[in-house]
Amino acid sequence: MLSKPAWNALLKTLEEPPPYVRFIFATTEGDKVLATIISRCQRFDLRRILTCDIVSRLQHVCEKEGVEAEHDALLAIARGAEGGMRDALSSLDQLISFKGNKVTEEDALGVFGLVSRSALETLAGAILKGDVGAILESIEAFDSAGKNMRRLSGELLQHFRNLVVLQALGPESKSLAATPEQIEVLSAQAKGIDANRVFKICDQLSEMEDKLRYVLSVRTMIEMTLLRAGRIASVASIEELMK
């Protein structure tokens, strides 16, 4: 015979739902998951975190930890993380461990093999002007410094993609994956180039991204593509002359 308190406790236990085992299935290729699995799951689609949001969070962490970090250093970390906040925080932690409480852009660029924001924007400006000499000199400087040339092509494509978005939607668009400093440069560059030419440059850079996987000389492929892009930006087409 159970006592009243024990009986009440038993009834409460019976009323509670039994414990369940929950599985979390993560994938970057959701289209390959079988329909029988998808029908039994609750799906959450995650996106990459915007670069400007990562920079803001890193700045907040540095202020809390008493770390003096250059803004462009945090931007370089965010660029290298490619939308992953955890990777960005891990990289910042490594830099602090190696360099102490003062992090410079040069330190961050060395970790990822990236080119500086100003150098990337200068190269994009040379392409828009069709300045052959400046384009070749930039590629020579990046290659000699041991920069990641394949990564350079991707960042150039991202820059011109932002230029397309800015021309179409304006500098206030949420689709711009850029910081206020980058948007200021993009706005200045957008004033001197026709939108159709920017589209064609993006096409050239997209084709280069695909071809870089198979070529032996990455530098030569990048040089020829950027020179071709500079010609698109600066030389009038037959259609334009006829108009």
Backbone hydrogen bonds, N-H to C=O, Kabsch-Sander energy under -0.5 kcal/mol:
donor,donor_aa,acceptor,acceptor_aa,energy
7,W,3,S,-2.7
8,N,4,K,-2.5
9,A,5,P,-2.1
10,L,6,A,-2.1
11,L,7,W,-2.5
12,K,8,N,-2.2
13,T,9,A,-1.8
14,L,10,L,-2.1
15,E,11,L,-1.6
16,E,12,K,-1.2
22,R,20,Y,-0.6
25,F,23,F,-0.6
26,A,24,I,-0.6
32,K,29,E,-1.8
33,V,30,G,-1.3
37,I,34,L,-0.8
38,I,34,L,-2.2
39,S,35,A,-2.3
40,R,37,I,-1.2
41,C,38,I,-1.6
43,R,41,C,-0.6
46,L,44,F,-0.6
49,I,83,G,-2.3
54,I,50,L,-2.0
55,V,51,T,-2.4
56,S,52,C,-2.0
57,R,53,D,-2.1
58,L,54,I,-2.6
59,Q,55,V,-2.4
60,H,56,S,-2.0
61,V,57,R,-2.3
62,C,58,L,-2.5
63,E,59,Q,-2.1
64,K,60,H,-2.0
65,E,61,V,-2.2
66,G,62,C,-0.8
67,V,62,C,-2.7
68,E,101,N,-3.2
69,A,67,V,-0.8
70,E,103,V,-2.2
74,L,70,E,-1.9
75,L,71,H,-2.1
76,A,72,D,-2.0
77,I,73,A,-1.9
78,A,74,L,-2.4
79,R,75,L,-2.6
80,G,76,A,-2.3
81,A,77,I,-1.6
82,E,78,A,-0.8
82,E,79,R,-0.8
83,G,78,A,-0.7
84,G,81,A,-0.9
85,M,83,G,-0.7
88,A,84,G,-1.9
89,L,85,M,-2.6
90,S,86,R,-2.3
91,S,87,D,-2.3
92,L,88,A,-2.3
93,D,89,L,-2.2
94,Q,90,S,-2.1
95,L,91,S,-2.4
96,I,92,L,-2.3
97,S,93,D,-2.0
98,F,94,Q,-2.1
99,K,95,L,-3.3
100,G,96,I,-1.9
103,V,68,E,-2.4
104,T,102,K,-0.5
108,A,104,T,-1.7
109,L,105,E,-2.8
110,G,106,E,-1.8
111,V,107,D,-1.1
112,F,108,A,-1.4
113,G,109,L,-1.8
114,L,109,L,-1.1
120,L,116,S,-2.4
121,E,117,R,-2.3
122,T,118,S,-2.2
123,L,119,A,-2.2
124,A,120,L,-2.2
125,G,121,E,-2.2
126,A,122,T,-2.1
127,I,123,L,-2.1
128,L,124,A,-2.2
129,K,125,G,-1.5
130,G,126,A,-0.9
130,G,127,I,-0.7
131,D,126,A,-2.4
132,V,130,G,-1.2
135,I,131,D,-2.0
136,L,132,V,-2.4
137,E,133,G,-2.4
138,S,134,A,-2.1
139,I,135,I,-2.2
140,E,136,L,-2.3
141,A,137,E,-2.2
142,F,138,S,-2.5
143,D,139,I,-2.6
144,S,140,E,-2.4
145,A,141,A,-1.6
146,G,143,D,-1.2
147,K,142,F,-2.5
148,N,113,G,-3.0
149,M,147,K,-1.0
152,L,148,N,-1.7
153,S,149,M,-1.7
154,G,150,R,-1.5
155,E,151,R,-2.1
156,L,152,L,-2.3
157,L,153,S,-2.0
158,Q,154,G,-1.9
159,H,155,E,-2.1
160,F,156,L,-2.4
161,R,157,L,-2.1
162,N,158,Q,-2.2
163,L,159,H,-1.6
164,V,160,F,-2.0
165,V,161,R,-2.2
166,L,162,N,-2.6
167,Q,163,L,-2.2
168,A,164,V,-1.8
169,L,165,V,-3.3
170,G,165,V,-0.6
170,G,166,L,-1.9
173,S,170,G,-1.4
176,L,173,S,-1.1
177,A,175,S,-0.7
178,A,176,L,-1.5
183,I,179,T,-2.5
184,E,180,P,-1.8
185,V,181,E,-1.4
186,L,182,Q,-2.6
187,S,183,I,-2.4
188,A,184,E,-1.5
189,Q,185,V,-2.2
190,A,186,L,-2.3
191,K,187,S,-0.8
192,G,189,Q,-1.0
193,I,190,A,-0.9
198,V,194,D,-1.6
199,F,195,A,-2.1
200,K,196,N,-1.9
201,I,197,R,-2.1
202,C,198,V,-2.3
203,D,199,F,-1.9
204,Q,200,K,-2.0
205,L,201,I,-2.3
206,S,202,C,-2.4
207,E,203,D,-2.3
208,M,204,Q,-2.0
209,E,205,L,-2.0
210,D,206,S,-1.5
211,K,207,E,-2.1
212,L,208,M,-2.1
213,R,210,D,-0.8
214,Y,211,K,-1.7
215,V,211,K,-1.3
218,V,216,L,-0.9
221,M,217,S,-1.8
222,I,218,V,-2.3
223,E,219,R,-2.8
224,M,220,T,-2.5
225,T,221,M,-2.1
226,L,222,I,-2.6
227,L,223,E,-2.3
228,R,224,M,-2.0
229,A,225,T,-2.4
230,G,226,L,-2.4
231,R,227,L,-1.8
232,I,228,R,-2.0
233,A,229,A,-1.9
234,S,230,G,-1.4
235,V,231,R,-2.5
241,L,237,S,-2.1
242,M,238,I,-2.3
243,K,239,E,-1.9
